[in-house]
Amino acid sequence: MVQLIFLKDPIFPSDYGYSHFIFSLRKNPAEPLRDKHIIWLYLFLLATLVDLGFVMEQNDEMRFFSKPLILAGLILYFYFISKPIRSTLLAKTILAALLFSWLGDVLLLWPQLFIYGLGAFLMAHLCYIFGFRLAQQPEGRLDSWHFIRSFFYNLPIYLLAGFAFYLIYPNLGGLKIPVIAYILVIVGMVTTARARFKKTNAASFWQVFVGALLFLISDGILAIARFFNDFQDAGILVMGTYATAQLLLVMGIRSYLVGSKK
């Protein structure tokens, strides 16, 4: 069954002051725990598989129908499972991230709208950054050693993003500034996900961190295929890593909500 627990928290304001709902799921021995909203995950999975099929067939026309349904399934899933905390900033930022991602998916169906799709995903990453910060324990006092240590922990992420930028830079043309801004934001999203280590439960951390990393990899493959050298199966790799990334991000936030009170 689902038990709602009312907690005091200065981050999540509500009509009752500074408080929010954290819900914990407990399995009833007499009745297996069931997620009645899992049907939306089936929609996500089906749409992803169909879209990958169209990518393999290079059927761009049919992707106008399949691609928007991928995020639609995840958006509906998160919308319903986050109902107990719908008025909180956490729920609003994650839902906004998903909606901006959906908008980016749609805009990128038209190559001439690439810059607008890039902007939509930039907004999605900003929302994820705020959401990740909310879905963790408050940070304690920070010192200079904290920043030095974080730099070295994040160094592989910086190198990965820097290498991709090195490859695509000569062919960016007038997109140099927007792409640089986008890279800075998505790197910020991944490092924010990494910074949640030991500030949330293990399931939430790893799902969110791996999801964020796959998001970066997906965008890196897309950028290399578009601005450096297109290669066979690039589209499959892009959509496969992207869909997995978004699923892991949503499930990571769900794991945070479930594990916040046990």
N, C-alpha and C positions, 0 to 999 in steps of 0.2 A: 504494500500500500504506500501511498505518498503522505508523508507527515510534513506539515509546514511549521517551521520554527521561527519565531519572531526574535530578531536580534538587534541590539543597538549597534549602529555603525555610522560614523560621520561622513562616509563617502556616498552613501545611498540615501538621499532625502526622500521623504514620502509625506503623505497627508498627516502622519502621526509624529512628525518631527524627523530627527536623524535616525532612521531605521530602515530595515529592508527585510525581505523574506529570503531565507536560505532553506531550500528543501532537501531533505535526505530521503533516499529510497530504501525501504527495508523490505526484505523478502518475507512474505507470509508463508509459513510452512504448509498451510493448507491450500494455498493458491499461488502458483508461480507468478513472479513479477513479469508483467507484460508492458511493452511500450506501445500504446495504442496509436501513436503518431508515426510509427516506423514505416507506414505506407509511403510517406513522403521521401524516405530514404530509398525505397524501391523505385520511386519515380526518378530520383537522382541517378541511381545506378543504371536504370534502363536508358535514360536519356544520354548518359555518358557512353554506354556501349554503342548505342545507335549512332551517336555523333562520331565516335571513333571509326565506325564502319563507313560513314560518309567521308571521313578524312582519307581512309585507305582507298576508297573509290574515287577520290578527288571530285566528289559531288558537292560543290560549293552551294548550289541552289537549295538542296535539301537541308543544308546546315542552318539555313535561316529559320527552320522549324525546330531542329534538334538542339542546337547550342543554347538558345535561351531557356530551355527546359531544365538544363543541368543545374544551374543555380536556383531556379524556381523551386525545385524539390528541396534543396537545403534551406532556402529562405522560409518556406512553409514549415519545415521540420523545426527549425530554431524558433520560429514565431510561436508555435504551439507549446514546445517544451519550456519556453521561458515565460509562459503566462504568469506564474506566481511572482516574477520579478520584472514584469513588463514595464513598470514605471521607473525602474532604476536606470542610472546612467550606463551601467554595464550592458544591460540588455539593449539599450538604444544604440550604443556604439557598435556592438557586434552586428546588430541588424542593419545598421547604416553601412557597415563595411560590406556586408553581403549584397545590399541593394546597389551600392556603387560598383561592386564587382559585376553584378548582373548587367548594369548599364554599360560597363566597359566591354563585356562579352558581346553585347548587341552592336555597339559602335564599331568594334573591330571586324565585324562582318563586312563592312565597307572599307576597303583599303584607304580611300581618300579621307576617311574620318579617323585615321590612326592617332593623330595628336589629341583628339577629344577622348578617344578610348584610353590613351595614356593618362590623361587628366583624371578620368573617372577612377582608374586603378590607383593613382596617386592618392586620391581622397580615401579610397578603401583602405590603403595601408596606414594612413593617418588615423583612421577610425580604429583599426586593429591595434595600433600602438597604444591608444588611450584605453582600449578594452583590455589589453594584456596587463597594463599597469593597474587596472582596477581588479583584475582577477588574480591577485596575489596578496601576500601579507605586506603591510606597510614596511618601508625600508627604514632601517635604523640610521644612526649617524654615519655619514660618509667622510672618509679621509682621502688623502692623496694616494695612499697605497691601493685603495679600492679602485680608483680610476686607472692606475698603472696595470693592476691585475686584470681588470676588465678589458683593457686594450689588447693584452696578449691572448686572452680567451677569445676575443673577437677577431683576432688577426686572420685566421683562415677565411672568415666571412669577407673581410676587407680584400684579401688577395683574390678570392673567387670573383667578386664583383669588379675589382680592378682589372683582372685579366680579360673579362668579357668586354669591358669598356675599351681596353687597349685594342682589341680586335675590331670593334665596330666604329671606333672614333673617325677614321679617315672617310667613311661613307655616310656620316650623319648629316652633313650639309647644314641646313638651317635648323635642324633638330638638336643640335649640340646642347644648348642650354636646357630645354625641356627634358632631355634624356639624363643629363647630369643631375637635375633636380629629382627626377624619378629614382635614379640609382641611390641617391642619398637617403631618400625616404624609405625605399624597400630595404636597404641595409639597416636603417634604423628600426624597421619592423622586426627583422630577424634578430638583431642584437637585443631588442627589448624582450623578445621571446626567450632568448638564451639567458637573460638576466633574471628570469623567474626561477632559476634553479634554487631549490631548497626554500622557496618562498610560496610554494603551493604543493599539492600532492604530486607524487611521481607520475601518475598517469596523465594528469593535466599538463605537467611540464613537458613530457616527452611528446605527447600528441601535438601540442602547440608548436614546440620547437622544430620537430621534424616537418610539420606542415608548413611552417614559415620558410624553412630551408628548401623544401620542394618548390615553394612558390618562387623563390629566388632562382632556383635551377631552371624552372619552367620559363621564366622571363628571360633568363640568359640564353637558353636555346632559341627562343623566339627572336631575340635580338641578333644572335649570330646568324640565324637562317635568313633574316630579313636584310641585315646590313653588312654581313661579311661573306658568307658562303652558304647558300641553301644546300641541303643534303637530303637524301632519301630518308623517309620516316621521321623527319623533323616535326611535322604536324602531329603525328601520333605521340611522340615524346612530349611535346608541349602540352597537349590536352590531357594526356595520361597523368603527368606530374601535377598539372594544374588542378584537375578534379580531385586527385588524392589529397593535395594540399588543402583545398577548401574543406573537404570532409574532415580531415584531421584537426583543422582549426576549430570547427564547430564542435566536434566531439571532445576536444580538449577543454573548451569552455564548459561543456556539459559535465565533464569529469570534475572540474573545479566546483561547480554548483553541487554536485552529488557528494563530493568529498569534503565540502566545507564544514559539515557537521555530521559526525558519525559517532 
